[in-house]
């Protein structure tokens, strides 16, 4: 199969040449690392929550910082061996959380600087931060490789799929395409709907025109 694809590519005129851009590759590497750090932080906080639930009445809030966790841990002094073990493990996890948070802060600054060096204005858009901008630039590369908006929408999975039946014209969300780009665009859409933005005004105009209400994924 790969050989057949290569033969077709060689015999087809007008194909766009793939060019490797060092900045694009660097952006992709850094944003992948930032995502890994985010997942690591989620895992550490989850384990920390589990321990604090056993140590502190009522446990801890969902959005927990290392400083808040340390303050909570300082309120308990268990006397039994199980409680002492839980407290020690929780203290170790807080230390891990501090390290991860520092790495996330560094990664965010690196992404900010590298995105800025490209001249991109993506971060001017409401709902697009350094990670989102880096993901868009890193995964998309040269936007001109997409012949049209429809091709781009199909590639990133934002193009709705026709699910009409009989006289009913309906569409459903696509689960195909580049899910990382889809997620970045999805987050931007949610943030813009929550704030006074042109995106929210556009959405309200669509509703006023009788278009169906958009629901976030998973709803």
Backbone torsions as a table, in degrees:
resi	resn	phi	psi	omega
1	UNK	NA	-48.7	178.2
2	UNK	-56.9	-38.2	179.2
3	UNK	-63.8	-39.3	179.3
4	UNK	-65.0	-40.7	178.6
5	UNK	-62.7	-41.8	180.0
6	UNK	-62.9	-41.2	179.8
7	UNK	-62.8	-44.5	178.9
8	UNK	-62.1	-42.0	-179.6
9	UNK	-62.4	-40.7	-179.3
10	UNK	-67.1	-31.6	-175.6
11	UNK	-93.5	-4.1	-177.8
12	UNK	-99.0	126.5	179.3
13	UNK	-88.7	152.7	173.8
14	UNK	86.0	3.4	177.7
15	UNK	-70.8	141.2	-180.0
16	UNK	-75.9	132.6	-179.7
17	UNK	-74.4	133.4	179.3
18	UNK	-81.7	123.4	-179.1
19	UNK	-118.4	127.2	179.1
20	UNK	-84.7	122.0	-179.5
21	UNK	-107.1	123.9	-175.7
22	UNK	-59.5	-40.3	-179.2
23	UNK	-64.9	-41.0	178.5
24	UNK	-61.6	-43.8	178.8
25	UNK	-63.8	-43.1	179.4
26	UNK	-62.6	-40.8	177.9
27	UNK	-61.5	-43.1	-179.4
28	UNK	-64.7	-41.8	178.8
29	UNK	-63.0	-44.7	-177.4
30	UNK	-69.3	-39.2	-178.7
31	UNK	-73.8	-30.4	173.3
32	UNK	-63.6	-41.6	178.1
33	UNK	-64.4	-40.5	178.2
34	UNK	-62.9	-40.0	178.0
35	UNK	-65.2	-39.6	177.8
36	UNK	-62.1	-42.2	178.3
37	UNK	-63.1	-39.1	178.7
38	UNK	-62.7	-42.3	178.3
39	UNK	-67.0	-38.3	178.1
40	UNK	-63.5	-40.5	179.3
41	UNK	-64.9	-42.4	178.5
42	UNK	-59.6	-41.3	179.8
43	UNK	-65.6	-44.6	-179.7
44	UNK	-64.4	-44.5	180.0
45	UNK	-63.9	-37.5	178.7
46	UNK	-62.6	-45.9	178.6
47	UNK	-66.7	-36.0	178.5
48	UNK	-66.0	-42.1	177.2
49	UNK	-58.1	-43.4	-178.5
50	UNK	-60.5	-42.6	179.4
51	UNK	-69.3	-42.7	-178.7
52	UNK	-66.1	-29.0	177.8
53	UNK	-63.0	-31.1	178.8
54	UNK	-85.5	-20.0	-175.1
55	UNK	-99.8	-36.1	-174.1
56	UNK	-115.7	129.0	177.5
57	UNK	-57.5	124.3	-179.4
58	UNK	89.0	-9.0	178.9
59	UNK	69.0	-147.8	-177.5
60	UNK	-132.0	159.4	179.6
61	UNK	-69.0	162.5	-174.2
62	UNK	-66.2	-48.0	-178.6
63	UNK	-87.9	87.4	-170.8
64	UNK	-107.9	129.5	175.6
65	UNK	-96.5	163.5	179.5
66	UNK	-61.9	-39.7	-179.6
67	UNK	-64.2	-42.1	179.0
68	UNK	-66.4	-40.6	179.5
69	UNK	-64.5	-40.8	179.9
70	UNK	-65.0	-38.4	178.5
71	UNK	-65.2	-41.3	178.1
72	UNK	-63.9	-44.1	-178.1
73	UNK	-64.1	-29.3	179.2
74	UNK	-69.9	-12.0	-178.8
75	UNK	-89.4	-6.4	-177.4
76	UNK	-119.2	140.9	177.3
77	UNK	-136.4	76.3	-178.2
78	UNK	-63.7	148.8	-179.3
79	UNK	-105.8	-21.7	-179.0
80	UNK	-85.8	159.2	-174.9
81	UNK	-64.6	-35.0	179.2
82	UNK	-66.9	-45.2	179.8
83	UNK	-63.4	-41.9	179.1
84	UNK	-64.0	-39.1	178.9
85	UNK	-65.1	-44.0	177.8
86	UNK	-60.4	-42.2	-179.0
87	UNK	-64.8	-41.2	179.3
88	UNK	-64.8	-43.6	179.3
89	UNK	-64.9	-38.3	178.1
90	UNK	-64.4	-39.8	178.4
91	UNK	-63.5	-39.4	177.8
92	UNK	-64.4	-40.9	179.1
93	UNK	-65.1	-36.1	176.8
94	UNK	-62.8	-40.6	176.4
95	UNK	-61.4	-41.3	177.3
96	UNK	-63.8	-38.7	-179.5
97	UNK	-64.2	-39.9	178.2
98	UNK	-61.1	-44.6	-179.6
99	UNK	-64.0	-45.4	-179.4
100	UNK	-63.4	-42.2	179.7
101	UNK	-61.3	-37.6	177.6
102	UNK	-65.8	-41.6	179.2
103	UNK	-65.9	-37.8	177.9
104	UNK	-64.7	-42.0	178.3
105	UNK	-61.5	-43.1	178.1
106	UNK	-64.6	-44.1	-179.6
107	UNK	-62.3	-39.8	179.5
108	UNK	-62.8	-41.8	179.9
109	UNK	-67.1	-40.3	177.7
110	UNK	-61.7	-43.4	178.8
111	UNK	-64.6	-42.5	179.2
112	UNK	-59.0	-47.1	-178.5
113	UNK	-66.0	-42.5	-177.3
114	UNK	-69.8	-39.8	176.4
115	UNK	-62.4	-43.3	179.3
116	UNK	-62.1	-34.9	-178.7
117	UNK	-67.0	-20.1	179.5
118	UNK	-80.8	-13.7	-176.4
119	UNK	82.8	4.2	-179.7
120	UNK	-69.1	145.1	177.4
121	UNK	-110.3	20.7	-178.9
122	UNK	-58.4	-37.1	-177.8
123	UNK	-70.9	-7.6	173.8
124	UNK	-75.2	-18.1	-178.7
125	UNK	-79.2	136.7	176.8
126	UNK	-63.4	127.7	178.0
127	UNK	96.6	-0.6	178.5
128	UNK	-117.6	111.1	177.0
129	UNK	-100.4	-169.0	-178.8
130	UNK	-57.5	-43.4	-179.1
131	UNK	-67.0	-43.5	179.1
132	UNK	-63.7	-43.4	179.0
133	UNK	-64.0	-43.3	179.5
134	UNK	-64.3	-39.3	178.6
135	UNK	-63.9	-43.9	180.0
136	UNK	-63.6	-48.0	-178.5
137	UNK	-68.1	-40.6	-176.3
138	UNK	-70.3	-42.9	-177.5
139	UNK	-82.1	-35.8	-177.1
140	UNK	-77.9	-41.9	-177.7
141	UNK	69.3	-128.0	179.7
142	UNK	-79.6	109.8	-177.7
143	UNK	-62.4	-23.3	-177.9
144	UNK	-71.9	-6.4	176.1
145	UNK	-73.2	-11.2	176.2
146	UNK	-97.5	119.3	-176.2
147	UNK	-62.3	-27.0	-176.5
148	UNK	-154.6	171.3	176.3
149	UNK	-62.3	-36.1	-178.8
150	UNK	-63.8	-40.5	178.1
151	UNK	-63.7	-42.3	179.4
152	UNK	-64.5	-43.0	-179.8
153	UNK	-63.4	-38.3	178.0
154	UNK	-67.1	-39.5	-178.9
155	UNK	-65.4	-38.8	-176.9
156	UNK	-95.6	1.0	174.4
157	UNK	81.5	13.9	178.5
158	UNK	-91.8	-8.7	178.2
159	UNK	-76.1	123.0	-179.5
160	UNK	-67.7	151.6	179.7
161	UNK	-101.0	132.6	-179.9
162	UNK	-65.6	123.3	178.7
163	UNK	-127.7	33.1	-178.0
164	UNK	-68.2	150.1	178.5
165	UNK	-143.9	117.6	-179.5
166	UNK	63.9	-125.2	-179.8
167	UNK	-87.1	-4.4	-177.8
168	UNK	-92.1	122.1	177.1
169	UNK	-98.0	109.7	-178.7
170	UNK	-134.1	157.3	175.2
171	UNK	-133.0	151.4	176.1
172	UNK	-125.3	161.2	-179.6
173	UNK	-69.6	143.2	176.3
174	UNK	-84.8	139.4	174.9
175	UNK	-104.5	8.9	179.8
176	UNK	-94.9	-172.6	176.6
177	UNK	82.7	-176.2	179.8
178	UNK	-74.5	105.2	-174.2
179	UNK	-70.0	-26.5	-180.0
180	UNK	-70.7	-41.9	176.1
181	UNK	-67.8	-41.3	178.7
182	UNK	-57.4	-42.1	-179.0
183	UNK	-66.3	-41.9	179.7
184	UNK	-62.0	-42.0	179.0
185	UNK	-69.6	-36.0	178.9
186	UNK	-63.7	-44.5	178.3
187	UNK	-62.2	-42.9	179.1
188	UNK	-60.4	-42.2	-179.2
189	UNK	-63.0	-43.6	-179.8
190	UNK	-62.4	-45.9	-179.4
191	UNK	-62.6	-41.4	-178.5
192	UNK	-68.3	-33.7	178.1
193	UNK	-69.2	-27.3	-178.4
194	UNK	-82.5	-15.0	-176.0
195	UNK	-119.5	168.1	179.4
196	UNK	-79.9	85.8	-176.0
197	UNK	-127.1	168.1	175.2
198	UNK	-64.3	-31.3	177.4
199	UNK	-61.4	-42.8	178.9
200	UNK	-69.4	-37.6	177.9
201	UNK	-65.2	-39.2	177.2
202	UNK	-62.9	-43.4	-179.9
203	UNK	-61.4	-42.0	179.9
204	UNK	-67.8	-34.6	175.7
205	UNK	-64.6	-38.4	178.4
206	UNK	-65.3	-41.1	177.3
207	UNK	-63.3	-42.3	179.9
208	UNK	-63.8	-26.3	179.7
209	UNK	-85.3	3.5	176.9
210	UNK	91.8	10.0	179.5
211	UNK	-75.8	151.6	-178.1
212	UNK	-65.5	150.3	178.8
213	UNK	-70.1	134.2	179.2
214	UNK	-83.9	136.2	177.8
215	UNK	-118.8	137.4	177.1
216	UNK	-60.9	155.7	179.6
217	UNK	-58.0	141.7	178.3
218	UNK	90.1	-3.4	-179.9
219	UNK	-110.3	NA	NA
